[in-house]
Amino acid sequence: MKISIITVCKNAEKTIKKAIQSVINQTYSNIEYIVIDGNSNDKTSKIIEQYKTQINQWVSEPDTGIYNAMNKGIKIATGDFIYFLNSDDYLLDNDVIQDVVNYLNEHPNCDIIYGDLEARDQDNTILVKPPQPQKILEWMIYGSMPHQATLAKANIFEKYGLFNEGYKIVADVEWYLNLLKYNEINWQYYPRTIASYALNGLSTKDIKLTRGEYWQVHNTAQVYQGNDWDKKRLLKYQDIILYFEEQLILFKKNNEQLQNQIDNINKQFQVSQTSVINQKHQIQQLQQELAAMKTSKFWKLRNFWFKLKKPLRFFSTLGKAY
């Protein structure tokens, strides 16, 4: 069984190396690795060049977007299953593809296999666990299936179509929803973490565009038409609004507590600052008093006494010696 892995990239010099290494270090050998570069103008091409002997096909040319690049990869892929690994993502470990192939061999009727996904940002890592196949439609009312953890038979693209390049961000969502119309497609959930996904991608950078396309796809998806799905979607949205309102209240409460702590710290700082100013004034006053004393007759008499003490101490010592 041949697995085609497609990585699309553009100006990915900071992340592409790890993505490539996660593929070429797989223990499974029958992998066709395809890299589609959108004519990068940074060091991406130089990095890819370092691994050209381990990359089966490499295209570097302008494209019209990520789905245009993904479709290019599909058209030249020759594997039995196709998998997309983004340039800022990576396969979780070296045995991922071997384990997936083992599962597919045990489930020969599987058309689409999907697993878990590690989602990460600079501070946190969370595990995304998609639902069982019968729950996918409900899941996708607000979420999306993880294409970074999904492999599909090549003939699925041939029979049901490629990604809709009219969308910039959510063409994969439309593709999933379109496939869910067909009962003959066999979906299999494999409870294994497939890849690590970076949360700072295109879909999180422009949330307004992302959600705009997302609602457009949902409102026109055939599988979501009908009163039953209208009610389910409405209830889901109401739950989401309630959740965010609760989170907003919690945020305001925490913010008030934080503000109180800041106010207390400011008060303590002001008290400390006043104490420092007072001590500074006291020091200045003592310095002034000391300066006045140095010019007084008492100070002169004091200095004369200390000078006189030294010879007196010497003579006192001589007396004790005799």
N, C-alpha and C positions, 0 to 999 in steps of 0.2 A: 504494500500500500504506500503510495507516494503522497506526501503532504507538501502542499505549496504554501509557503509563508511569504506574505507580501508586506514590506515596510514602505510606506510613503513618507516622504520627508521634504522639508524646505528650510534652509538655514537652521539646521539642527546640530551644529557643531558641539554643543554642550552635552547632548544626550545620545546621539546616534551610535557612538562607540559601544556603549553598554547594551543597547538594543541588539546590535549586530553580534556581539560576543555571546549574548544569551541564546542566539540561534545556532551559531556555528559550534558552540560547545555542547549541543544536545547529544545524548548517547544514541538516539535513534538516527540511523544513517540515511534513510531514503527520504531526504528533505530537499525540495527545490526552493532555493531562496531567491526572491526577486526584490530588488530595491528600485523604487520609482522616485526619483529626485526632481523636484520642480524647478530645476535650474538655479540652485542655491548660489548666493554670492558671498558666502562666508567660507569656512574651511570644511564644510560638510563633504564636498567631493573629494578632497584630499584624504579625509578619514576613510571614506568608502573605498578609495583607491588602494589603501593598505590591505584590504580584505578581498580584493577582486577575484583572487583565485578560489575563494570559498563562497563567492556569490555567483549563482547560476546565470542570472540576467540582471543587468543594471542599465536603467534608462535615466538620462538626465536631460530634461527639456522643459520648456514652460508648460504650465497647465492652467486650467480655469478654476481649480479648487481641489480640495481633498478627495471628493468623490470622483472627479474626473481622473485623478491619479489612481484611485483604487480600481476604477473600471479598466484602466490601462493594464494594471496588474492582472486582473481577472482574465482579460483577453489573451494574455500570453502565458498564463499558467497552464501546466500540463498535469498537475497532480489530481489525485482522486478526491481529496478534500482541500479546501482553501481556508487559510487563516490569516487575519490581519493583525500585525503587531506594529503599533505606532512608534515613531522615532523616539518619543520620550517615555516609552514603556519598555518592559523587558519580561521575558519568561521567568517564572519564579525560581526554577532550578533546572538542572541539566537533564532531568528524567521526565519532564512534563510531556513531551511529544511521545516518548515511548509508552508512558502510562495511558495516554489518550488512545494511541493505536491499539494497545492491549484491550482497552474497553470496547473500542469499535469492532475488534475481531470477535469479541464475545457478544456483540449486538449488531450483527451484519445488516439488519434492516434500518439502522439509524441513518437519517438524512441530515439532521442537525444535532450536534452535541455542544453543550455549553456547561461551564463550571463556575466556580467561585472566582472572585476578583479581589485583589488587594488594592485598595485606593489610598493614595498617600498625598500629603502636602508637606510643607516644611516642618510642621510641628507634630502631625498625627498620622497614624495609619489605621485604617478600618477595613474590616472584611465584609465585602458585599456578597450576600448569598441569594442568588435568584430563586424564584419559586419553582415548584414542579410544573411540568408542561401545562397541566389543566388550569393553572392559576396565572399563567403569563398575561392574559388579557387584563385581568384585574390589576396586576402589578404595573402594567404599562399605562394605566390611567394617569399616573403621575410620574412613574419611573421609566426606565428604559432597560432593555436587555443589554448585557455587556458584550459588545462585539469583540473586545479584547480578550474575552474568555470563550469565544464561540468559533466552532469549525463547521463549515457547511460543505456538503458534496458539491463538486464542481457542476454537476448537471442541474442542480437547483438554480444556479444563475442562468444556465442555458434555457431552462424550461420556464422560469418565472420572471426572469429579467434582472438587469443590473441595477445599480443605485441610481436614483433620480438626481441628475446633476443640477436640477433647478433649485435644489436646497443646498445651502452652504454648510449647515451644521447637523441637521437631523434626518438626512436621507436614509441612514441606517434604521431609524425608528420607523419610517414609512415602509422600508423593505421588510422589517419584521412583521408589521401589522398586515401587510399584503400577503405574506406567507401564511399567516394565521387564518386566512380564509379557507385554506385547503386542508381538509381533514386527512388527505392521503399522505401528507408530510409527517414523517416520524421524528418527533423531538425527543431527545434524551438528556436528562440532567445528570451530570457526572460530578459527585460531591468531592471535588478536588480543586485547589487553588491553581489557576492556570497562569496568571500573569500579575505583574504589579503595574498599576495604572496611575499616571500623574494627574492630579486634580486641577492643575493650572493650564489645561488645554483650552482650545478654542471655545468649547461649549460653556466654560465657566468665565471667560473673559468678557463676553457680550451677552449677559443674561436676557436682556430685552429682545435681542434678535433670536436667541435660542428658544425662548418661550413663545415668541411670535410664530416661528416656524412649527414649533411643537403643537400649538393649538390648531394651526392650520391643517397639519397632518391628521390630528385626531378628529377634527370636525368633518373631514372628508373621507376618513377611513371607513370602508364598507363594514368591517367587523363591529364598528361602534354605532351603527345606525339602528334606530328602533327605540321605543319607549323604555324598555328594560335597561338598556345601556345608558340612556339619558339619565335615568334615575340613579344608576350606580355611579356614574361620573359626577353627578350633582352631589350625592352623599359624600363621595371621596373629597371633592373640593371643599365641602363644608367642614369635614374633619380636618383638612389641611389648614383652613382659615382659623378654626378653633385652636389648633396646635400652635400656630404662629401668634395668635392673640395671647395665649397662655405664656408663650416664650417671651413676648413683649412685656407682659406684666411682671414676669420673673426678672427680666432684664432691668426694668425700671426699679424694682425693689432692690436688686443687687446694686444698682447704680446709686440709689439713695443711701444704702449702707456704706458704699465706697465713698460717697461724698461726705458723709458724716465722719468717717475715718480721716479723710483728708482735712476736714475742718478742724478736728481735734489735733491733728499733727501741726496744722498752721498755728493754732492757739498755743500749743506747747513751744513751737518755734518762736512765736512772738514773745512769750514769757522768757524763754532762754535768751533771746536777743536783747530784751530789756535788762535782764540780769547782767549780760556781758557789757552793755553800755554803762550801767551803774558801776560795775567793777572797774571799767576803764576810767571813769570819772574819778573814782577813789584813788586809783593808781596815779592819775595826773595830779590830784590834790596832794598826795604823799610826796610826789616828785617835787612839787612846788615848795612844800614845807621843808623837804630835805635841802633844796637849793638855798632857801632862806637861812636854814641853820648853818650852812657852810660859811656864810658871811658874818655870822654872829660871833660875839666874844666867847660865848660858851663853846662853840666849835673849835675856836683857836686854842682855848684852854684844854679841851679834850685832846687835840692833836699833840700839844706840848706834853701832856701827861703820858701818852703812849710812847713818845720819844724818850721820856725820862725813865720809864719802867725798864727799858732794856739794860742800861748800865746799873741800875739798882739791883736787878735780878742777877747780874754778873757778880757784883760785890757780895750779894747774899750767898751766892754759891761758894765764893772764896772763903767766907767765914765758916761755912759748914766743913770745908775741906781741912781747915786748920783745927 
